[in-house]
Amino acid sequence: MANYGKGDSKWFTHDRFGMFIHWGLYSMLAKHEWIRSFDHIDNESYQIYFDLFEPDMFNPREWARKAREAGMKYFVITTKHHEGFCMWDTKYTDFKITNTPYGKDILREIVDAFRAEGLHVGFYYSLLDWHHPDFKIDRYHPLKVRDDWEELNKKRNQKRYAKYMRDQVTELLTQYGKIDIIWFDFSYPRMLPSGPGKNCDDWESEKLIKLVRKLQPNILVNNRLNLPGSGDIETPEQYTPLFDKVDEKGKHVTWEGCQTFSGSWGYSRDEQTWKTPKQCIDMLINHVSRNGNLLMNVGPTSRGYLDYRAINCLDAFAEWMKYHGKAIYGCGMAPAEYPEPRDGRYTYNAETNRLYLHIMNWPFKAIFLPGLDGKLRYAQLLNDGSEIKWRNASSDELNADNMLESTLKNGVWLTLPVVKPNVEVPVVELILK
């Protein structure tokens, strides 16, 4: 495996929580960011959305404030999605934000606003481009339904398109200051009955990654260039790994799950699968408890504001993180010697040697924590710092009489209040000896 260099992941694995933003012309259709592919919309038919895109209620400072309040420490914005529309004033295409009625470099406004709130900056850049005349038609392209697509491809030059990508990435990585993450999306190398795919040769990924490392040596790059050794971050999408992700040698791999509040990345007016605040908070806990980050997506409307359902979830994160951020920042998976109890998840801060028990389903009066006998110094609810009484199982009279199962002999009993604390997911901070 070739070595293409590595970015700085220390801040990333400490901060754990970021905002993904999918925004483009597809927000006007309000169905899905893949709507051009799903409905086979050609460039001529798609032009109307370009001609009329005018987010008159766009307020990037409000977005950035909501992200910071939610506890997010970085963001990743779609500079160009598969539709091919560019959110900055690129000189390599006319299909860009400054040629719409909005008329301004919206990317610069977003970057400035989020930087002002102290968030790290990330750019998403689609490897696909359904608008560019040199991007070869494949199984995802809107023109795939045409009988003459193979004939059309003879006039398309994928190498010229790859050069176009490098030119645009150069703009993104030289005109907006320090960029912390670049998120390429995506490779699909296999040929399927539905049509051809694209791989590292189509993207000229080796040239692309070398350019990125040259322009921004400390930047983090995701793993979707179909080029082994080029990525810093693995990116499971729309699922939560059951375990920490490791490589073939068993070594931990930096990873980040990307998730949506609903079933769509872009704004979808009629979507009915919105997650509850509890589900969203559970998702963050589950990611960190498996040594991962969570990149949580919002899809702004075409007028430029965040949907009320997204706001509700962001506000729920803000309320929970206000009291429980210590159990997320700087934390990861607990040591194997502390197996998770039923209905619980652990996060662990190695620097402070503190274990955080996230109680996903509040029990009645007591919870047993295996492996902690003789290792616990103090326990408290994290939301208000109130003491939680506990005892070692080895000091239990019943245990002394050898009446308990062996599995209950090497742990700690916590005595909990009968009534669940008024937070979505209570957390007990366990201060170890």
C-alpha positions in Angstrom: 0.0 0.0 0.0 1.4 3.3 -1.0 2.0 6.1 1.5 0.3 9.3 0.4 0.9 11.2 3.7 -1.4 11.7 6.7 -3.3 14.7 8.1 -3.6 15.9 11.7 -6.3 13.9 13.4 -5.6 14.8 17.0 -8.2 17.6 17.1 -10.7 15.5 15.2 -10.7 12.5 17.5 -10.9 14.9 20.5 -13.9 16.9 19.2 -16.0 13.9 18.0 -19.0 15.9 16.7 -19.5 17.8 13.5 -22.2 19.2 11.2 -22.7 18.1 7.6 -24.5 20.5 5.3 -26.0 19.3 2.0 -27.2 22.3 0.1 -27.6 23.0 -3.6 -30.2 23.6 -6.4 -31.9 20.3 -5.4 -33.3 22.1 -2.4 -35.7 23.8 -4.7 -37.2 20.4 -5.8 -37.4 19.5 -2.1 -37.3 15.8 -2.7 -33.8 14.4 -2.5 -30.2 15.4 -3.5 -30.2 12.6 -6.0 -33.3 13.8 -7.8 -31.5 14.5 -11.1 -30.5 10.9 -11.3 -33.8 9.5 -10.0 -36.0 11.5 -12.4 -33.4 11.5 -15.3 -33.4 15.3 -15.4 -31.1 16.6 -18.2 -29.2 19.9 -18.1 -31.8 21.8 -20.1 -34.6 20.8 -17.8 -32.5 21.5 -14.7 -31.6 25.1 -15.8 -34.8 26.6 -14.4 -33.6 25.9 -10.8 -30.2 27.6 -11.6 -32.0 30.6 -13.1 -34.2 31.1 -10.0 -32.0 30.1 -7.1 -32.2 33.0 -4.6 -31.9 32.0 -0.9 -33.3 35.3 0.4 -33.5 34.1 4.1 -29.9 32.7 4.2 -28.1 33.7 7.4 -24.9 31.7 7.8 -24.3 33.2 11.3 -27.5 31.6 12.5 -26.4 28.2 11.1 -23.0 28.5 12.7 -24.5 29.6 16.1 -26.9 26.6 16.0 -24.0 24.2 15.3 -21.9 25.6 18.1 -24.7 25.5 20.6 -25.4 21.9 19.6 -21.9 21.0 20.6 -20.5 20.6 17.1 -16.9 21.4 16.7 -16.4 21.3 13.0 -18.5 21.4 9.8 -18.4 20.0 6.3 -20.2 21.9 3.5 -21.1 20.6 0.0 -19.1 22.9 -2.3 -20.3 20.8 -5.2 -22.7 17.9 -5.1 -23.4 15.3 -7.9 -25.6 17.8 -9.7 -22.5 19.8 -10.6 -23.5 23.1 -9.2 -20.7 25.0 -7.5 -21.3 27.0 -4.3 -18.3 29.3 -4.8 -17.0 31.7 -7.5 -15.0 29.1 -9.5 -13.4 30.3 -12.7 -13.8 26.8 -14.4 -17.5 26.7 -15.0 -20.4 29.1 -15.3 -22.6 26.7 -13.4 -21.9 28.5 -10.1 -23.6 30.5 -7.3 -22.3 33.9 -8.5 -24.3 33.5 -11.7 -27.6 32.9 -10.0 -29.9 35.7 -8.7 -28.1 35.4 -5.3 -24.9 36.6 -7.0 -22.4 36.2 -4.2 -19.8 33.6 -3.1 -22.0 31.8 -0.6 -19.2 29.4 0.4 -17.1 32.3 1.6 -19.9 33.6 3.8 -20.4 30.2 5.3 -16.7 29.7 6.0 -16.4 33.1 7.6 -19.4 32.6 9.8 -18.4 29.1 11.1 -14.8 30.2 11.7 -16.1 33.1 13.8 -17.9 30.6 16.0 -14.7 28.6 16.4 -15.5 25.6 14.3 -13.0 23.7 12.1 -13.7 24.0 8.3 -14.4 21.1 6.0 -15.3 20.9 2.3 -17.3 18.2 0.6 -16.5 17.8 -3.1 -18.3 15.4 -5.3 -16.3 13.3 -7.7 -19.5 12.9 -9.8 -20.7 15.7 -11.9 -24.0 15.3 -13.9 -23.6 18.7 -15.5 -20.1 18.7 -16.9 -19.8 17.8 -20.6 -16.7 15.6 -20.1 -18.1 13.5 -17.2 -18.8 10.1 -18.8 -22.3 8.8 -18.5 -22.5 5.8 -16.1 -25.1 4.0 -14.1 -25.9 7.0 -11.9 -26.0 9.6 -14.6 -29.3 11.3 -15.5 -28.8 10.4 -19.2 -28.3 6.7 -18.5 -31.8 6.0 -19.8 -31.0 7.2 -23.2 -30.4 4.6 -25.9 -27.5 6.5 -27.3 -25.5 7.0 -24.1 -22.6 5.0 -25.3 -22.4 7.1 -28.4 -22.6 10.3 -26.3 -19.7 9.0 -24.2 -17.4 9.0 -27.3 -17.4 12.8 -27.2 -16.7 12.9 -23.5 -13.1 13.1 -22.1 -12.9 11.8 -18.5 -9.2 12.8 -18.2 -10.2 16.4 -19.0 -12.8 16.2 -16.3 -10.2 14.9 -13.8 -8.1 17.9 -14.6 -11.2 20.1 -14.0 -11.6 18.6 -10.6 -7.9 19.3 -9.7 -8.3 22.8 -10.8 -11.4 23.3 -8.7 -9.8 21.6 -5.7 -6.8 23.9 -6.0 -9.2 26.9 -5.8 -10.9 25.4 -2.7 -7.6 24.7 -0.9 -5.9 28.0 -1.7 -8.6 30.7 -1.5 -10.3 30.0 1.9 -7.4 29.8 4.3 -6.7 26.7 6.3 -9.0 23.8 5.5 -9.2 21.0 8.0 -11.1 18.3 6.1 -11.8 17.5 2.5 -14.5 15.0 1.9 -14.5 13.4 -1.6 -17.6 11.5 -2.6 -17.6 8.8 -4.0 -16.2 5.8 -6.0 -18.2 2.9 -7.4 -15.7 0.7 -9.3 -17.8 -2.3 -10.2 -19.6 -2.8 -13.5 -23.2 -3.8 -12.8 -26.1 -4.7 -15.0 -27.3 -1.2 -14.5 -24.2 0.2 -16.1 -20.5 1.0 -15.6 -18.9 2.5 -12.5 -15.9 4.7 -11.8 -12.7 4.1 -9.9 -9.4 5.7 -9.0 -8.3 5.7 -12.6 -11.3 7.7 -13.7 -10.7 10.3 -10.9 -6.9 10.2 -11.4 -6.9 9.8 -7.6 -3.1 9.6 -7.2 -2.6 13.0 -8.8 -5.5 14.4 -6.8 -4.3 13.2 -3.4 -0.8 14.4 -4.1 -2.2 17.8 -5.0 -4.2 17.9 -1.8 -1.3 17.0 0.4 0.9 19.6 -1.3 -1.6 22.4 -0.9 -2.8 21.6 2.7 -0.3 19.1 4.4 -2.3 18.8 7.6 -5.7 18.3 6.0 -7.8 15.2 6.8 -9.0 13.3 3.7 -11.8 10.7 3.7 -11.5 7.2 2.1 -13.6 7.5 -1.0 -11.0 8.0 -3.7 -10.7 4.2 -4.3 -7.0 4.5 -3.6 -5.6 2.5 -0.7 -3.4 4.5 1.6 -4.8 7.9 0.6 -7.4 8.4 3.3 -7.2 9.4 6.9 -10.9 8.7 7.8 -13.2 5.8 7.2 -16.8 6.9 6.6 -19.6 4.5 7.4 -22.8 6.0 6.0 -26.3 5.8 7.6 -25.3 3.0 10.0 -23.5 2.7 13.3 -20.7 0.1 13.5 -21.1 -2.4 16.3 -17.5 -2.3 17.2 -14.4 -0.1 16.9 -13.1 -0.1 13.3 -9.6 -1.7 12.9 -7.3 -2.5 10.0 -6.0 -5.9 8.9 -3.4 -5.7 11.7 -6.0 -5.0 14.4 -4.9 -1.3 14.7 -7.6 1.3 15.4 -8.7 3.2 12.3 -10.0 6.8 12.6 -13.6 6.8 11.6 -16.6 9.0 11.3 -20.2 8.0 10.8 -22.2 10.4 8.6 -25.9 10.4 9.4 -29.1 12.3 8.6 -31.9 13.6 10.8 -34.3 12.1 8.2 -34.0 9.8 5.2 -32.6 12.4 2.9 -29.4 14.5 2.9 -30.8 17.4 1.0 -34.0 19.2 2.0 -37.0 16.9 1.5 -40.3 18.7 2.3 -42.4 15.5 2.6 -40.0 13.2 4.3 -41.6 11.3 7.2 -38.7 9.4 8.7 -37.4 12.0 11.0 -35.5 10.7 14.0 -36.5 11.7 17.5 -34.2 13.8 19.6 -33.5 10.7 21.8 -32.5 8.7 18.7 -30.1 11.4 17.6 -28.5 11.6 21.0 -28.2 7.8 21.2 -26.5 7.9 17.8 -23.8 10.4 19.1 -23.2 8.2 22.2 -23.0 5.0 20.2 -20.5 6.5 17.8 -18.1 7.8 20.5 -18.5 4.6 22.5 -17.0 2.8 19.5 -14.1 5.2 19.0 -15.9 7.1 16.2 -17.0 10.6 15.3 -20.5 11.7 14.3 -21.1 14.0 11.3 -24.7 14.9 11.6 -26.4 16.4 8.5 -28.7 19.3 7.9 -30.3 20.1 4.6 -31.3 23.8 4.4 -34.3 24.9 2.4 -33.9 26.7 -0.9 -34.7 30.0 0.9 -31.7 29.4 3.1 -33.0 28.6 6.5 -32.9 25.3 8.5 -36.1 23.3 8.6 -38.0 23.4 12.0 -37.5 19.6 12.4 -33.7 20.0 12.1 -33.8 22.9 14.5 -35.7 20.7 17.0 -33.0 18.1 16.9 -30.2 20.6 17.1 -31.8 22.2 20.1 -32.1 18.8 21.7 -28.3 18.2 21.1 -27.7 21.7 22.6 -29.6 21.0 25.8 -28.0 17.6 26.3 -24.4 18.6 25.4 -24.6 21.6 27.7 -24.5 19.2 30.6 -22.8 16.1 29.1 -20.1 17.4 26.8 -17.5 16.0 29.2 -18.7 12.5 28.2 -18.1 13.2 24.5 -15.1 15.5 24.0 -11.8 13.7 24.5 -13.5 10.4 25.0 -13.6 7.1 23.2 -14.2 3.4 23.7 -13.8 2.1 27.3 -11.0 -0.5 28.0 -12.1 -4.1 27.5 -11.8 -4.7 31.3 -15.0 -2.7 31.7 -17.8 -4.5 29.8 -20.9 -2.4 29.2 -23.9 -3.2 31.4 -27.3 -4.0 30.0 -29.0 -0.9 28.4 -25.8 1.1 28.9 -22.9 2.6 26.8 -19.5 3.6 28.1 -17.3 6.5 26.9 -13.9 6.8 28.5 -11.5 9.7 28.9 -8.0 8.2 29.1 -6.4 11.5 30.1 -8.6 11.9 33.2 -9.2 8.2 33.8 -12.9 8.8 34.0 -15.6 6.4 32.7 -19.0 7.7 31.6 -22.0 5.5 31.9 -24.8 6.5 29.4 -28.0 4.9 30.6 -30.1 4.4 27.5 -33.0 2.8 29.3 -33.5 4.0 32.9 -33.7 1.0 35.4 -35.4 0.7 38.7 -33.2 1.7 41.6 -30.0 -0.2 40.7 -27.6 -1.1 38.0 -24.7 -3.5 38.1 -21.3 -2.6 36.5 -19.1 -5.6 35.8 -15.3 -5.4 36.3 -15.3 -2.4 38.6 -15.0 -4.0 42.0 -12.3 -2.2 43.9 -11.6 0.2 41.1 -14.2 3.0 41.7 -13.5 6.1 43.8 -16.6 8.1 43.3 -19.8 8.3 41.2 -22.1 11.2 40.3 -24.8 12.1 37.9 -23.1 14.3 35.2 -26.0 16.6 34.6 -26.1 18.1 38.1 -23.0 16.6 39.9 -25.1 14.8 42.5 -23.6 11.8 44.2 -24.6 8.3 43.3 -24.2 5.8 46.1 -22.4 2.5 45.2 -20.9 -0.6 46.7 -18.5 -3.2 45.6 -20.1 -6.6 45.0 -17.4 -8.3 47.0 -18.5 -6.5 50.1 -22.1 -7.6 49.7 -23.2 -9.9 52.4 -25.1 -12.2 50.0 -21.9 -12.4 47.9 -19.9 -13.3 50.9 -22.3 -16.2 51.5 -21.5 -17.2 47.9 -25.2 -16.9 46.9 -24.7 -14.7 43.9 -23.8 -15.9 40.5 -20.1 -15.6 39.7 -20.8 -13.0 37.1 -22.0 -10.6 39.8 -19.0 -11.0 42.1 -16.5 -8.7 40.3 -18.4 -5.5 39.9 -20.1 -2.5 41.5 -23.8 -1.8 42.3 -25.0 1.7 41.7 -28.0 2.9 43.7 -30.1 5.1 41.4 -33.0 7.4 42.0 -36.3 5.9 41.2 -37.3 8.8 39.0 -35.2 9.3 35.8 -33.3 12.7 35.7 -34.9 15.2 33.4 -32.5 14.7 30.6 -32.8 12.6 27.4 -30.0 10.2 28.3 -28.7 10.3 31.9 -24.9 9.9 32.4 -23.1 8.7 35.5 -19.5 9.9 35.8 -17.4 7.2 37.3 -14.2 8.5 38.8 -11.7 5.6 38.9 -8.9 5.1 41.4 
